[in-house]
Amino acid sequence: MSPPLLKLGAVLSTMAMISNWMSQTLPSLVGLNTTRITTSDTLTQISPKEGWQVYSSAQDPDGRCICTVVAPEQNLCSRDAKSRQLRQLLEKVQNMSQSIEVLNLRTQRDFQYVLKMETQMKGLKAKFRQIEDDRKTLMTKHFQELKEKMDELLPLIPVLEQYKTDAKLITQFKEEIRNLSTVLTGIQEEIGAYDYEELHQRVVSLETRLRDCMKKLTCGKLMKITGPITVKTSGTRFGAWMTDPLASEKNNRVWYMDSYANNKIVREYKSIADFVDGAESRTYNLPFKWAGTNHVVYNGSLYFNKYQSNIVIKYSFDTGRVLAQRSLEYAGFHNVYPYTWGGFSDIDLMADEIGLWAVYATNQNAGNIVISQLNQDTLEVLQSWSTGYPKRSAGESFMICGTLYVTNSHLTGAKVYYSYSTKTSTYEYTDIPFHNQYFHISMLDYNARDRALYAWNNGHQVLFNVTLFHIIKTEDDT
């Protein structure tokens, strides 16, 4: 029971006690305790000459206690003991009447408070019902949103755990390197104190462990581009240069293709050093002229777009022959859908960790970029993805781990502005700036072996370093 209801109960109980006291005690106060009362609703049978006439207690319609007292005849002496008792009784009755009136006012006030609280409680009950109904709907919605968020975050848990493990390994590597540095310093001070072969084996072992750690780094998301590093300044304003991402670690041949049209000469260098020095090792005369600057060397073969066509050519450096050629269906060519700088850059051939790709645009896709994965042997299209990014608005593009990254310009202030994942068939707008040092980029390709971007920047051959968010491949992965 709420406090107002308790208070009301106490008041009613008090009133009942007072009524009972008056009906039982009042006669004794005036010397009538020997008088027998027949009923609670009739007058007490006492002669006016002998004493008082008293009605029993009752309640009026407002709940107040009523007592009626009839005084004896006037011939009684005013100084009689019963008169004194009467005066005392009247004073007590008046005091009681006043107390009862106060209790009545409090009772009425508390009763109104109870009525008000009852109305408020009914309103709250209705609100709680509404909240309960709304809560079920909201909880269902919020639960689904939280579940989707958790589903997105769950794959990160093993990644973070692996990062913890690799962090410990790196700490161990740093400690071993410090120890080796101390040993080398000691060797300089006292030759012969340590076994050189043992020290060499420790260095080799550490290098092997570091390489094994690096092999765990598989595909990742592009986070940052730094550089460039200028390798050489040569050729015209437009061209392409590249290495083979599938070549062995000892094979560092460089291929150089100047201009974007009317040329068939490919120059080969045995290494970056020879390329810088201009020491050619071999020259190839292709059977067809190329279009654009978006060629790629992949697994020992050159892939390029045949001039004034949408045909892709596969040319073997080892045999000097064309191994395959195929038309890209509906692909625009000859400056129909080039990059912003033009130069017959309609069809861009590229390679990444996954394989060989062609990026182009078609009328069927309203001039927007189409990504096709190619079979490296037959040039057959294995699968295609249609994006919503206009090819003519792109500065350049490149593939990393099955995701196409598109720049918004070929001029100063360019940045990677858009990416499309072929794994999820989804896109997002990005903001990854890079320094266009020589103001005009006509070729930008990713090399998975070097984890770097090769660029032709206004007659300068440059390299950009890339920072990827890697997913660590553990031994439990299949």
Secondary structure, DSSP 4 states (H G I P E B T S, - for coil): --HHHHHHHHHHHHHHHHHHHHHHHHHHHTT-TTPPP--TTS-----TTTS-EEPPPEE-TTS-EE--EE---TTS-TTSHHHHHHHHHHHHHHHHHHHHHHHHHHHHHHHHHHHHHHHHHHHHHHHHHHHHHHHHHHHHHHHHHHHHHHHHHTTHHHHHHHHHHHHHHHHHHHHHHHHHHHHHHHHHHSTTSS-HHHHHHHHHHHHHHHHHHHHTEEEEEEEEEEEEEEEEE-S-SSEEEE--TTS-TT---EEEEESSSS--EEEEESSHHHHHHT---EEEE-SS-B-SS--EEETTEEEEEBTTSSEEEEEETTT-SEEEEEE-TTB--SSSS-BTTBTT---EEEE-SS-EEEEEEBTTTTTEEEEEEE-TTT--EEEEEEEEEEGGG-S-EEEETTEEEEES-SSTT-EEEEEEETTTTEEEEEEEE---TTS-EEEEEEETTTTEEEEEESSEEEEEEEEEEEEEPPTT--
